[in-house]
Amino acid sequence: MRAWGWYLGIAAVLAACWFWLWTNFHLVPDPMPIHFTLDGQPDAWATKSLPSALSLTGLPTLMLGIVGAAAVGLTSVSAREAGERQKMISTGFGPVLSRWMFWISTIIVVSFTASLLGHYGPLNDLLMVSGLILSTVFFGLRIRTLYRRVSAVYPPGEKEQHMRYGFYWNRDDPDTVVSLENGMSTTLNFARPGAWGILALLLALPTLAIILGLLAG
């Protein structure tokens, strides 16, 4: 299936969950739960409202769809100025990423909808987390297969041979920030301590935002 087909699938699943929520809205408690602890129990509530309930289930899906579409678009645009190898990677990357976005969006929106309707608890959380982990592992395997298929047609450059699961690792390269031969991307050399420091700085703000959000909830 093409990338756009998976994004249409995301919209279809969201529409189905919204219909399910709308037709069973009488089952949503008032006040309705809007935040859950790690053991799946609600610890924050809001006044029962259908628009709010639809927003809670739709916003994560919308954000994932935008991020996925943007990633595919940027990869496609960047590949136009690169070699044939990167063009082939870009062509195969779109469907793989969009499939992953479909599955994680489906898992999240179904879980959120079920929680609003009272089906929350440790089992719901376990199923959601397990589904997210399995879909991510499958995504990684698909990316690995894609790179192997591309490399059989267009052998990678010297630096690209040191890529492992999307990460560059080369102890013999003195640089921390590395430009790859494909002319398409710059990455970090995770064999250098400085790369981990840069990564920590990049992750600091979103991590802080998540922690503050959890504390606020």
Secondary structure as the mmCIF struct_conf table of DSSP 4:
data_model
#
loop_
_struct_conf.conf_type_id
_struct_conf.id
_struct_conf.beg_label_comp_id
_struct_conf.beg_label_asym_id
_struct_conf.beg_label_seq_id
_struct_conf.end_label_comp_id
_struct_conf.end_label_asym_id
_struct_conf.end_label_seq_id
HELX_RH_AL_P HELX_RH_AL_P1 ALA A 3 THR A 23
TURN_TY1_P TURN_TY1_P1 ASN A 24 ASN A 24
HELX_RH_3T_P HELX_RH_3T_P1 PHE A 25 LEU A 27
BEND BEND1 VAL A 28 VAL A 28
BEND BEND2 ASP A 30 PRO A 31
STRN STRN1 MET A 32 PHE A 36
TURN_TY1_P TURN_TY1_P2 LEU A 38 ASP A 39
BEND BEND3 GLY A 40 GLY A 40
STRN STRN2 PRO A 42 ALA A 46
HELX_RH_AL_P HELX_RH_AL_P2 LEU A 50 ARG A 80
TURN_TY1_P TURN_TY1_P3 GLU A 81 GLU A 81
BEND BEND4 ALA A 82 ALA A 82
HELX_RH_AL_P HELX_RH_AL_P3 GLU A 84 LEU A 116
TURN_TY1_P TURN_TY1_P4 LEU A 117 GLY A 118
BEND BEND5 GLY A 121 GLY A 121
HELX_RH_AL_P HELX_RH_AL_P4 PRO A 122 VAL A 153
BEND BEND6 TYR A 154 TYR A 154
TURN_TY1_P TURN_TY1_P5 GLU A 158 LYS A 159
HELX_RH_3T_P HELX_RH_3T_P2 GLU A 160 HIS A 162
STRN STRN3 MET A 163 ARG A 164
TURN_TY1_P TURN_TY1_P6 TYR A 165 GLY A 166
STRN STRN4 PHE A 167 TYR A 168
TURN_TY1_P TURN_TY1_P7 ARG A 171 ASP A 172
BEND BEND7 THR A 176 THR A 176
STRN STRN5 VAL A 177 SER A 179
TURN_TY1_P TURN_TY1_P8 GLU A 181 ASN A 182
BEND BEND8 GLY A 183 MET A 184
STRN STRN6 THR A 186 LEU A 188
STRN STRN7 ASN A 189 ASN A 189
TURN_TY1_P TURN_TY1_P9 PHE A 190 ALA A 191
BEND BEND9 ARG A 192 ARG A 192
HELX_RH_AL_P HELX_RH_AL_P5 PRO A 193 ALA A 216
#
